[in-house]
Amino acid sequence: MASFLFAAPWLNNPTARQTIRLLVSVGLSGLVAWLTNLQEPGWALITSVIVTQSSITETLSSGRYQMVGTLIGAAVSILPITLLMFHWPLWQSFAVAFVPLAVLASWRPNTRMAVVTLMIATLFPTQDDPYLRPVERVLSILIGVGVSMLVSYVVLHEQARRDAFRNAAATVRKIVDILDHARNRDIDWLGIQDLNDEGAAALRKVQAAVEEARRERWRPLEQRDPMLAALPKALRQLQMDTLVVARAILRAGGQNTTVSRETAAALSAGMMRGFEWIIIRCESEAVTRSGEEYRVAAGVITALPTEEGIDDEIIRFAVHILRTDLISLIRLLGEDDADRS
């Protein structure tokens, strides 16, 4: 039954996965708050809803802001509570602490939870010791944040490696589009830049997924998954090379003397086979970490064309650096490092 549940296709839906994480987080927060006998367990549940995000990175960031703001607010609330015990008017006591916290929240918006904590500890009456209210508020936040982080690590996390390689394949497809349009000269430089912006957006997703993967485990990513760790840098270099090649081709204009049609066709076909292999490898790594025999990658590298036959020095140089970095990426994806996970 359990194996069927975790193999269910609907679990690939990000909305379904996040819904399950959120429900588990709220349920566990409520259970822990009940076991610790908090007078107001609702704050722990509210915190778990706010903190539990779709990625570990976002959960850690949200939890940090919640904790810092709550601790500041709880510490500052001691002042108005003390003033109230000396029979100061409520709103005057509250204003003494509220004004500096409002300035702090305006300067550092991530600390605005301090203002919320101050209001809860000061403006809501209690029959118990008034100093217990900020303490309970801190305990509630600790429970909500702690449970949310645990759930983010354990329950159906988003598998950043999968997302990284899927977006890597999308990035390479954009690179191929740029080279195709530049070769056909059916688009101007501004159009090339628009395509590059789309590729850059996909590359940013790769970088975000890699950063997420770094937080999934304590062991450094470079040790447990060197292929994934080096992926963004290799893609970024290939993307920059592509712009150089596209610029060089467009600069040559319609001159037929720079590259013969036969040479251009062979060069393009050989390069595209290398790019297609990279796309297939990235998509396969997104499904399962199986590695690849290095001799397969070596065969792909051997089949890549050289820049011989290109008279234009600028285009020859641009194609050379593109080929060099293309080989580096193929070698990276050809390494069988599946046993390091």
C-alpha positions as a Markdown table, in Angstrom:
| # | Residue | x | y | z |
|---|---|---|---|---|
| 1 | Met | 0.0 | 0.0 | 0.0 |
| 2 | Ala | 2.8 | 2.4 | 0.9 |
| 3 | Ser | 4.8 | 1.6 | -2.3 |
| 4 | Phe | 1.6 | 2.3 | -4.3 |
| 5 | Leu | 1.1 | 5.6 | -2.6 |
| 6 | Phe | 4.6 | 6.9 | -3.2 |
| 7 | Ala | 4.5 | 5.6 | -6.8 |
| 8 | Ala | 1.2 | 7.3 | -7.5 |
| 9 | Pro | 1.5 | 9.6 | -10.6 |
| 10 | Trp | -0.4 | 12.4 | -9.0 |
| 11 | Leu | 2.5 | 12.9 | -6.5 |
| 12 | Asn | 4.4 | 14.4 | -9.4 |
| 13 | Asn | 2.1 | 17.4 | -9.3 |
| 14 | Pro | 3.8 | 20.2 | -7.3 |
| 15 | Thr | 0.4 | 21.4 | -5.9 |
| 16 | Ala | -0.4 | 17.9 | -4.6 |
| 17 | Arg | 3.0 | 17.5 | -3.0 |
| 18 | Gln | 2.8 | 21.0 | -1.3 |
| 19 | Thr | -0.7 | 20.2 | -0.1 |
| 20 | Ile | 0.5 | 17.1 | 1.6 |
| 21 | Arg | 3.5 | 18.8 | 3.2 |
| 22 | Leu | 1.3 | 21.6 | 4.5 |
| 23 | Leu | -1.3 | 19.2 | 6.0 |
| 24 | Val | 1.4 | 17.2 | 7.7 |
| 25 | Ser | 3.1 | 20.3 | 9.0 |
| 26 | Val | -0.1 | 21.7 | 10.5 |
| 27 | Gly | -1.0 | 18.3 | 12.0 |
| 28 | Leu | 2.3 | 17.8 | 13.6 |
| 29 | Ser | 2.5 | 21.3 | 14.9 |
| 30 | Gly | -0.9 | 20.9 | 16.5 |
| 31 | Leu | 0.1 | 17.6 | 18.1 |
| 32 | Val | 3.3 | 19.0 | 19.5 |
| 33 | Ala | 1.5 | 22.1 | 20.8 |
| 34 | Trp | -1.1 | 19.9 | 22.5 |
| 35 | Leu | 1.6 | 17.7 | 24.1 |
| 36 | Thr | 3.4 | 20.7 | 25.4 |
| 37 | Asn | 0.1 | 22.1 | 26.7 |
| 38 | Leu | 0.4 | 25.5 | 25.2 |
| 39 | Gln | -2.5 | 27.8 | 26.1 |
| 40 | Glu | -2.8 | 29.2 | 22.6 |
| 41 | Pro | -1.7 | 26.4 | 20.2 |
| 42 | Gly | -3.2 | 28.2 | 17.2 |
| 43 | Trp | 0.0 | 30.3 | 16.9 |
| 44 | Ala | 2.1 | 27.2 | 16.2 |
| 45 | Leu | -0.4 | 26.1 | 13.5 |
| 46 | Ile | -0.4 | 29.6 | 11.9 |
| 47 | Thr | 3.4 | 29.6 | 11.9 |
| 48 | Ser | 3.6 | 26.2 | 10.2 |
| 49 | Val | 1.3 | 27.5 | 7.5 |
| 50 | Ile | 3.4 | 30.5 | 6.9 |
| 51 | Val | 6.8 | 28.8 | 7.1 |
| 52 | Thr | 6.1 | 25.6 | 5.1 |
| 53 | Gln | 7.1 | 26.5 | 1.6 |
| 54 | Ser | 7.6 | 24.4 | -1.6 |
| 55 | Ser | 11.3 | 24.3 | -1.2 |
| 56 | Ile | 13.8 | 23.8 | 1.6 |
| 57 | Thr | 15.5 | 27.1 | 0.8 |
| 58 | Glu | 12.3 | 29.1 | 1.0 |
| 59 | Thr | 11.3 | 27.3 | 4.2 |
| 60 | Leu | 14.6 | 28.1 | 5.9 |
| 61 | Ser | 14.4 | 31.7 | 4.8 |
| 62 | Ser | 10.8 | 32.1 | 6.1 |
| 63 | Gly | 11.5 | 30.3 | 9.3 |
| 64 | Arg | 14.6 | 32.5 | 10.0 |
| 65 | Tyr | 12.5 | 35.7 | 9.5 |
| 66 | Gln | 9.8 | 34.3 | 11.8 |
| 67 | Met | 12.3 | 33.4 | 14.5 |
| 68 | Val | 14.3 | 36.7 | 14.4 |
| 69 | Gly | 11.2 | 38.9 | 14.4 |
| 70 | Thr | 9.5 | 36.9 | 17.2 |
| 71 | Leu | 12.6 | 37.0 | 19.4 |
| 72 | Ile | 13.0 | 40.8 | 18.9 |
| 73 | Gly | 9.3 | 41.4 | 19.6 |
| 74 | Ala | 9.3 | 39.1 | 22.7 |
| 75 | Ala | 12.4 | 40.9 | 24.1 |
| 76 | Val | 11.0 | 44.4 | 23.5 |
| 77 | Ser | 7.5 | 43.5 | 24.9 |
| 78 | Ile | 9.1 | 43.1 | 28.3 |
| 79 | Leu | 9.3 | 46.9 | 28.5 |
| 80 | Pro | 5.6 | 47.8 | 28.1 |
| 81 | Ile | 4.6 | 44.9 | 30.3 |
| 82 | Thr | 6.8 | 46.2 | 33.0 |
| 83 | Leu | 5.4 | 49.7 | 32.5 |
| 84 | Leu | 1.9 | 48.4 | 32.8 |
| 85 | Met | 2.8 | 46.8 | 36.1 |
| 86 | Phe | 3.8 | 50.3 | 37.3 |
| 87 | His | 0.3 | 51.5 | 36.3 |
| 88 | Trp | 1.3 | 53.3 | 33.1 |
| 89 | Pro | -1.6 | 53.8 | 30.6 |
| 90 | Leu | -1.9 | 50.9 | 28.1 |
| 91 | Trp | -1.5 | 52.9 | 24.9 |
| 92 | Gln | 1.4 | 54.9 | 26.3 |
| 93 | Ser | 3.2 | 51.8 | 27.4 |
| 94 | Phe | 2.5 | 50.2 | 24.0 |
| 95 | Ala | 3.7 | 53.3 | 22.1 |
| 96 | Val | 7.0 | 53.3 | 23.8 |
| 97 | Ala | 7.9 | 49.9 | 22.3 |
| 98 | Phe | 5.8 | 50.2 | 19.1 |
| 99 | Val | 7.5 | 53.3 | 17.6 |
| 100 | Pro | 11.1 | 51.9 | 17.5 |
| 101 | Leu | 9.8 | 48.5 | 16.2 |
| 102 | Ala | 7.8 | 50.3 | 13.5 |
| 103 | Val | 11.0 | 52.1 | 12.5 |
| 104 | Leu | 12.9 | 48.8 | 12.5 |
| 105 | Ala | 10.2 | 47.1 | 10.4 |
| 106 | Ser | 10.3 | 49.9 | 7.9 |
| 107 | Trp | 14.1 | 49.7 | 7.6 |
| 108 | Arg | 14.2 | 45.8 | 7.7 |
| 109 | Pro | 10.8 | 44.5 | 6.5 |
| 110 | Asn | 11.8 | 41.0 | 7.4 |
| 111 | Thr | 11.5 | 41.9 | 11.1 |
| 112 | Arg | 7.9 | 43.0 | 10.9 |
| 113 | Met | 6.9 | 39.9 | 12.9 |
| 114 | Ala | 8.4 | 41.7 | 15.9 |
| 115 | Val | 5.5 | 44.2 | 15.7 |
| 116 | Val | 3.0 | 41.4 | 15.6 |
| 117 | Thr | 4.6 | 39.7 | 18.7 |
| 118 | Leu | 4.6 | 43.0 | 20.6 |
| 119 | Met | 0.9 | 43.5 | 19.9 |
| 120 | Ile | 0.0 | 39.9 | 21.0 |
| 121 | Ala | 2.1 | 40.2 | 24.2 |
| 122 | Thr | 0.8 | 43.7 | 25.1 |
| 123 | Leu | -2.7 | 44.3 | 23.8 |
| 124 | Phe | -4.3 | 40.9 | 24.4 |
| 125 | Pro | -5.3 | 40.6 | 28.1 |
| 126 | Thr | -4.4 | 37.4 | 30.0 |
| 127 | Gln | -5.2 | 36.1 | 33.5 |
| 128 | Asp | -1.8 | 34.5 | 33.9 |
| 129 | Asp | 1.6 | 36.1 | 34.5 |
| 130 | Pro | 1.9 | 38.7 | 31.7 |
| 131 | Tyr | 5.5 | 37.8 | 31.2 |
| 132 | Leu | 4.5 | 34.3 | 30.1 |
| 133 | Arg | 2.7 | 35.6 | 27.0 |
| 134 | Pro | 5.9 | 36.5 | 25.1 |
| 135 | Val | 7.5 | 33.2 | 26.3 |
| 136 | Glu | 4.6 | 31.2 | 24.9 |
| 137 | Arg | 4.7 | 33.2 | 21.7 |
| 138 | Val | 8.4 | 32.2 | 21.3 |
| 139 | Leu | 7.6 | 28.5 | 22.1 |
| 140 | Ser | 4.8 | 28.5 | 19.5 |
| 141 | Ile | 7.1 | 29.9 | 16.9 |
| 142 | Leu | 9.8 | 27.4 | 17.7 |
| 143 | Ile | 7.3 | 24.6 | 17.4 |
| 144 | Gly | 5.9 | 25.8 | 14.1 |
| 145 | Val | 9.3 | 26.6 | 12.5 |
| 146 | Gly | 10.9 | 23.4 | 13.8 |
| 147 | Val | 8.1 | 21.2 | 12.5 |
| 148 | Ser | 8.0 | 23.0 | 9.1 |
| 149 | Met | 11.7 | 22.5 | 8.6 |
| 150 | Leu | 11.5 | 18.8 | 9.5 |
| 151 | Val | 8.6 | 18.3 | 7.1 |
| 152 | Ser | 10.4 | 20.1 | 4.3 |
| 153 | Tyr | 13.4 | 17.8 | 4.6 |
| 154 | Val | 11.5 | 14.6 | 5.1 |
| 155 | Val | 8.1 | 14.7 | 3.4 |
| 156 | Leu | 8.0 | 14.7 | -0.4 |
| 157 | His | 10.7 | 17.4 | -0.9 |
| 158 | Glu | 10.9 | 18.7 | -4.5 |
| 159 | Gln | 14.0 | 16.7 | -5.6 |
| 160 | Ala | 16.1 | 19.6 | -6.7 |
| 161 | Arg | 18.3 | 17.4 | -8.8 |
| 162 | Arg | 15.4 | 16.5 | -11.0 |
| 163 | Asp | 14.4 | 20.1 | -11.5 |
| 164 | Ala | 18.0 | 21.2 | -12.2 |
| 165 | Phe | 18.5 | 18.7 | -15.0 |
| 166 | Arg | 15.1 | 19.4 | -16.5 |
| 167 | Asn | 15.8 | 23.1 | -16.6 |
| 168 | Ala | 19.3 | 22.3 | -17.9 |
| 169 | Ala | 17.7 | 20.6 | -20.9 |
| 170 | Ala | 15.5 | 23.6 | -21.4 |
| 171 | Thr | 18.6 | 25.9 | -21.3 |
| 172 | Val | 20.4 | 23.9 | -24.0 |
| 173 | Arg | 17.3 | 23.9 | -26.2 |
| 174 | Lys | 17.4 | 27.7 | -26.0 |
| 175 | Ile | 21.0 | 27.7 | -27.0 |
| 176 | Val | 20.2 | 25.5 | -30.0 |
| 177 | Asp | 17.5 | 27.9 | -31.0 |
| 178 | Ile | 20.0 | 30.8 | -30.9 |
| 179 | Leu | 22.4 | 28.9 | -33.1 |
| 180 | Asp | 19.7 | 27.9 | -35.6 |
| 181 | His | 18.4 | 31.4 | -36.0 |
| 182 | Ala | 21.9 | 32.8 | -36.3 |
| 183 | Arg | 22.9 | 30.3 | -39.0 |
| 184 | Asn | 19.7 | 30.9 | -41.0 |
| 185 | Arg | 20.0 | 34.7 | -40.4 |
| 186 | Asp | 16.3 | 34.9 | -40.1 |
| 187 | Ile | 16.5 | 37.1 | -36.9 |
| 188 | Asp | 18.3 | 40.2 | -35.9 |
| 189 | Trp | 20.6 | 40.8 | -32.9 |
| 190 | Leu | 17.7 | 42.0 | -30.7 |
| 191 | Gly | 15.8 | 38.8 | -31.4 |
| 192 | Ile | 18.9 | 36.8 | -30.5 |
| 193 | Gln | 19.1 | 38.7 | -27.2 |
| 194 | Asp | 15.4 | 37.9 | -26.5 |
| 195 | Leu | 16.2 | 34.2 | -27.0 |
| 196 | Asn | 19.2 | 34.6 | -24.7 |
| 197 | Asp | 17.0 | 36.1 | -22.0 |
| 198 | Glu | 14.7 | 33.1 | -22.1 |
| 199 | Gly | 17.7 | 30.8 | -21.8 |
| 200 | Ala | 19.1 | 32.9 | -18.9 |
| 201 | Ala | 15.7 | 32.5 | -17.1 |
| 202 | Ala | 16.0 | 28.7 | -17.5 |
| 203 | Leu | 19.6 | 28.8 | -16.3 |
| 204 | Arg | 18.6 | 30.8 | -13.2 |
| 205 | Lys | 16.2 | 27.9 | -12.4 |
| 206 | Val | 19.1 | 25.5 | -12.7 |
| 207 | Gln | 21.1 | 27.6 | -10.3 |
| 208 | Ala | 18.2 | 27.8 | -7.8 |
| 209 | Ala | 17.7 | 24.1 | -7.9 |
| 210 | Val | 21.4 | 23.5 | -7.3 |
| 211 | Glu | 21.3 | 25.8 | -4.3 |
| 212 | Glu | 18.3 | 23.8 | -3.1 |
| 213 | Ala | 20.2 | 20.6 | -3.5 |
| 214 | Arg | 23.0 | 21.9 | -1.4 |
| 215 | Arg | 20.6 | 22.2 | 1.5 |
| 216 | Glu | 19.0 | 18.8 | 1.2 |
| 217 | Arg | 21.8 | 17.0 | 2.9 |
| 218 | Trp | 24.6 | 17.8 | 5.2 |
| 219 | Arg | 27.3 | 16.3 | 3.0 |
| 220 | Pro | 28.8 | 18.9 | 0.5 |
| 221 | Leu | 27.2 | 18.7 | -2.9 |
| 222 | Glu | 30.7 | 18.6 | -4.6 |
| 223 | Gln | 31.3 | 15.3 | -2.9 |
| 224 | Arg | 28.0 | 13.5 | -3.3 |
| 225 | Asp | 27.0 | 14.9 | -6.7 |
| 226 | Pro | 29.9 | 16.6 | -8.5 |
| 227 | Met | 28.1 | 16.5 | -11.8 |
| 228 | Leu | 25.2 | 18.6 | -10.4 |
| 229 | Ala | 27.5 | 21.0 | -8.6 |
| 230 | Ala | 29.4 | 21.8 | -11.8 |
| 231 | Leu | 26.4 | 22.0 | -14.1 |
| 232 | Pro | 25.4 | 25.7 | -13.7 |
| 233 | Lys | 29.0 | 26.9 | -14.4 |
| 234 | Ala | 29.3 | 24.7 | -17.5 |
| 235 | Leu | 25.9 | 25.8 | -18.9 |
| 236 | Arg | 26.7 | 29.5 | -18.2 |
| 237 | Gln | 29.9 | 29.2 | -20.2 |
| 238 | Leu | 28.2 | 27.5 | -23.1 |
| 239 | Gln | 25.5 | 30.2 | -23.2 |
| 240 | Met | 28.1 | 32.9 | -23.3 |
| 241 | Asp | 30.0 | 31.1 | -26.1 |
| 242 | Thr | 26.7 | 30.8 | -28.1 |
| 243 | Leu | 26.2 | 34.6 | -28.0 |
| 244 | Val | 29.8 | 35.1 | -29.3 |
| 245 | Val | 29.2 | 32.6 | -32.2 |
| 246 | Ala | 25.8 | 34.1 | -33.0 |
| 247 | Arg | 27.3 | 37.6 | -33.0 |
| 248 | Ala | 30.1 | 36.5 | -35.3 |
| 249 | Ile | 27.8 | 34.9 | -37.8 |
| 250 | Leu | 25.5 | 37.9 | -37.9 |
| 251 | Arg | 28.5 | 40.2 | -38.4 |
| 252 | Ala | 29.6 | 38.2 | -41.4 |
| 253 | Gly | 26.2 | 39.0 | -43.0 |
| 254 | Gly | 25.5 | 37.4 | -46.3 |
| 255 | Gln | 29.1 | 36.8 | -47.4 |
| 256 | Asn | 29.4 | 33.4 | -48.9 |
| 257 | Thr | 33.2 | 33.5 | -48.9 |
| 258 | Thr | 33.5 | 33.1 | -45.1 |
| 259 | Val | 32.2 | 29.6 | -44.9 |
| 260 | Ser | 31.2 | 27.3 | -47.7 |
| 261 | Arg | 27.7 | 25.9 | -47.6 |
| 262 | Glu | 29.0 | 22.3 | -47.4 |
| 263 | Thr | 31.3 | 23.2 | -44.5 |
| 264 | Ala | 28.6 | 25.2 | -42.7 |
| 265 | Ala | 26.1 | 22.3 | -43.1 |
| 266 | Ala | 28.6 | 19.7 | -41.8 |
| 267 | Leu | 29.6 | 22.0 | -38.9 |
| 268 | Ser | 26.1 | 22.6 | -37.9 |
| 269 | Ala | 25.0 | 19.0 | -38.1 |
| 270 | Gly | 27.9 | 17.8 | -36.0 |
| 271 | Met | 27.4 | 20.4 | -33.4 |
| 272 | Met | 23.7 | 19.7 | -33.2 |
| 273 | Arg | 24.4 | 16.0 | -32.6 |
| 274 | Gly | 26.5 | 17.0 | -29.6 |
| 275 | Phe | 23.7 | 19.3 | -28.2 |
| 276 | Glu | 21.1 | 16.7 | -28.8 |
| 277 | Trp | 23.1 | 14.2 | -26.8 |
| 278 | Ile | 23.4 | 16.7 | -23.9 |
| 279 | Ile | 19.7 | 17.3 | -23.9 |
| 280 | Ile | 19.0 | 13.5 | -23.8 |
| 281 | Arg | 21.5 | 13.1 | -21.0 |
| 282 | Cys | 20.0 | 15.9 | -18.9 |
| 283 | Glu | 16.5 | 14.5 | -19.3 |
| 284 | Ser | 17.6 | 11.0 | -18.4 |
| 285 | Glu | 19.4 | 12.3 | -15.3 |
| 286 | Ala | 16.2 | 14.1 | -14.3 |
| 287 | Val | 14.4 | 10.8 | -14.2 |
| 288 | Thr | 17.0 | 8.7 | -12.4 |
| 289 | Arg | 20.7 | 9.0 | -11.5 |
| 290 | Ser | 22.1 | 6.2 | -13.5 |
| 291 | Gly | 25.4 | 7.7 | -14.8 |
| 292 | Glu | 26.8 | 7.1 | -18.3 |
| 293 | Glu | 29.7 | 5.1 | -19.6 |
| 294 | Tyr | 32.5 | 7.5 | -20.4 |
| 295 | Arg | 33.2 | 5.7 | -23.7 |
| 296 | Val | 29.8 | 6.9 | -25.0 |
| 297 | Ala | 30.6 | 10.5 | -24.2 |
| 298 | Ala | 34.1 | 10.0 | -25.8 |
| 299 | Gly | 32.3 | 8.8 | -29.0 |
| 300 | Val | 30.2 | 11.9 | -29.0 |
| 301 | Ile | 33.2 | 14.1 | -28.6 |
| 302 | Thr | 35.1 | 12.4 | -31.4 |
| 303 | Ala | 32.1 | 13.0 | -33.8 |
| 304 | Leu | 32.2 | 16.8 | -33.1 |
| 305 | Pro | 33.4 | 18.8 | -36.1 |
| 306 | Thr | 36.4 | 21.0 | -35.9 |
| 307 | Glu | 36.7 | 24.6 | -37.1 |
| 308 | Glu | 38.8 | 23.6 | -40.2 |
| 309 | Gly | 37.5 | 25.1 | -43.4 |
| 310 | Ile | 36.4 | 28.4 | -41.9 |
| 311 | Asp | 38.3 | 31.3 | -43.4 |
| 312 | Asp | 36.9 | 34.1 | -41.2 |
| 313 | Glu | 39.2 | 34.3 | -38.1 |
| 314 | Ile | 36.5 | 35.6 | -35.8 |
| 315 | Ile | 34.1 | 32.9 | -36.6 |
| 316 | Arg | 36.8 | 30.3 | -36.4 |
| 317 | Phe | 37.8 | 31.5 | -33.0 |
| 318 | Ala | 34.2 | 31.7 | -31.8 |
| 319 | Val | 33.5 | 28.1 | -33.0 |
| 320 | His | 36.7 | 26.9 | -31.3 |
| 321 | Ile | 35.7 | 28.2 | -27.9 |
| 322 | Leu | 32.2 | 26.9 | -28.3 |
| 323 | Arg | 33.5 | 23.4 | -29.2 |
| 324 | Thr | 35.9 | 23.5 | -26.3 |
| 325 | Asp | 33.2 | 24.2 | -23.7 |
| 326 | Leu | 30.8 | 21.8 | -25.4 |
| 327 | Ile | 33.4 | 19.1 | -25.0 |
| 328 | Ser | 33.8 | 20.1 | -21.3 |
| 329 | Leu | 30.0 | 19.8 | -20.7 |
| 330 | Ile | 29.9 | 16.4 | -22.6 |
| 331 | Arg | 32.7 | 15.1 | -20.4 |
| 332 | Leu | 31.0 | 16.3 | -17.3 |
| 333 | Leu | 27.7 | 14.6 | -18.2 |
| 334 | Gly | 29.6 | 11.5 | -19.4 |
| 335 | Glu | 31.1 | 10.8 | -16.0 |
| 336 | Asp | 29.5 | 7.9 | -14.2 |
| 337 | Asp | 29.3 | 9.2 | -10.6 |
| 338 | Ala | 26.1 | 7.5 | -9.6 |
| 339 | Asp | 27.9 | 5.5 | -6.9 |
| 340 | Arg | 28.8 | 8.8 | -5.0 |
| 341 | Ser | 25.2 | 9.5 | -4.0 |
